[in-house]
Amino acid sequence: MATVNKQMSIGEVLRIDPETAPIMTAYGMHCMGCPYSQMESLEMGCAAHGTDADELVEKLNEFLKAKEA
C-alpha cells in the first residue's frame, strides 16, 4: 500500500490515486489542476487554507488502506 505523508505534493497523491481528490477538496485544496499542485506539499497547502495537515494525511491513508482491503 502506498502511504501518504505531508511532505508529498498534491500531484504525487493524485498520481497514487485520483480518487483522493474529494478528500483534499474537503480540506480546502481546490487546485488539483493548478501548476502549484505539482510542487506544493500537502503541509503547505493545508497551511495556506487553514486546515490540519496531519488530519488530512490520516484521512488519505485511511482511504487508501480501505481500498486495499
C-alpha positions as a Markdown table, in Angstrom:
| # | Residue | x | y | z |
|---|---|---|---|---|
| 1 | Met | 0.0 | 0.0 | 0.0 |
| 2 | Ala | 1.2 | 3.5 | -0.8 |
| 3 | Thr | 1.5 | 5.7 | 2.2 |
| 4 | Val | 0.9 | 9.4 | 2.1 |
| 5 | Asn | 2.9 | 11.9 | 4.1 |
| 6 | Lys | 2.5 | 15.7 | 4.5 |
| 7 | Gln | 5.7 | 16.4 | 2.5 |
| 8 | Met | 4.2 | 14.8 | -0.6 |
| 9 | Ser | 2.9 | 17.1 | -3.3 |
| 10 | Ile | -0.8 | 17.2 | -4.1 |
| 11 | Gly | 0.2 | 15.9 | -7.6 |
| 12 | Glu | 2.0 | 12.9 | -6.1 |
| 13 | Val | -1.0 | 12.0 | -4.1 |
| 14 | Leu | -3.3 | 12.3 | -7.1 |
| 15 | Arg | -0.9 | 10.0 | -9.1 |
| 16 | Ile | -1.2 | 7.4 | -6.3 |
| 17 | Asp | -5.0 | 7.5 | -6.6 |
| 18 | Pro | -7.0 | 10.2 | -8.4 |
| 19 | Glu | -10.0 | 9.3 | -6.2 |
| 20 | Thr | -8.3 | 11.1 | -3.3 |
| 21 | Ala | -9.3 | 14.5 | -4.9 |
| 22 | Pro | -12.6 | 14.8 | -3.0 |
| 23 | Ile | -10.8 | 14.3 | 0.3 |
| 24 | Met | -8.3 | 17.0 | -0.5 |
| 25 | Thr | -11.0 | 19.3 | -1.7 |
| 26 | Ala | -12.8 | 18.9 | 1.6 |
| 27 | Tyr | -9.6 | 20.3 | 3.2 |
| 28 | Gly | -9.7 | 23.4 | 1.0 |
| 29 | Met | -7.4 | 22.2 | -1.8 |
| 30 | His | -9.4 | 23.1 | -4.9 |
| 31 | Cys | -6.3 | 23.5 | -7.0 |
| 32 | Met | -6.0 | 20.0 | -8.4 |
| 33 | Gly | -5.2 | 21.2 | -11.9 |
| 34 | Cys | -3.1 | 24.2 | -10.8 |
| 35 | Pro | 0.6 | 24.0 | -11.6 |
| 36 | Tyr | 1.4 | 24.5 | -7.9 |
| 37 | Ser | -0.2 | 21.2 | -7.2 |
| 38 | Gln | 2.8 | 19.5 | -8.7 |
| 39 | Met | 5.2 | 21.2 | -6.2 |
| 40 | Glu | 3.2 | 22.3 | -3.2 |
| 41 | Ser | 3.3 | 19.9 | -0.4 |
| 42 | Leu | 0.1 | 18.8 | 1.5 |
| 43 | Glu | 1.5 | 20.6 | 4.5 |
| 44 | Met | 2.0 | 23.8 | 2.6 |
| 45 | Gly | -1.5 | 23.6 | 1.1 |
| 46 | Cys | -3.1 | 23.0 | 4.4 |
| 47 | Ala | -1.2 | 25.9 | 5.9 |
| 48 | Ala | -2.4 | 28.1 | 3.1 |
| 49 | His | -6.0 | 27.0 | 3.6 |
| 50 | Gly | -6.0 | 26.9 | 7.4 |
| 51 | Thr | -6.5 | 23.1 | 7.7 |
| 52 | Asp | -4.8 | 20.4 | 9.6 |
| 53 | Ala | -2.2 | 18.5 | 7.5 |
| 54 | Asp | -1.9 | 15.6 | 10.0 |
| 55 | Glu | -5.6 | 15.1 | 9.9 |
| 56 | Leu | -5.6 | 15.2 | 6.1 |
| 57 | Val | -2.8 | 12.7 | 5.8 |
| 58 | Glu | -4.7 | 10.4 | 8.2 |
| 59 | Lys | -7.8 | 10.6 | 6.1 |
| 60 | Leu | -5.9 | 9.9 | 2.9 |
| 61 | Asn | -4.1 | 6.9 | 4.3 |
| 62 | Glu | -7.4 | 5.5 | 5.8 |
| 63 | Phe | -9.0 | 5.9 | 2.3 |
| 64 | Leu | -6.1 | 4.1 | 0.6 |
| 65 | Lys | -6.0 | 1.3 | 3.2 |
| 66 | Ala | -9.7 | 0.7 | 2.8 |
| 67 | Lys | -9.4 | 0.4 | -1.0 |
| 68 | Glu | -6.7 | -2.3 | -0.5 |
| 69 | Ala | -8.9 | -4.3 | 1.8 |
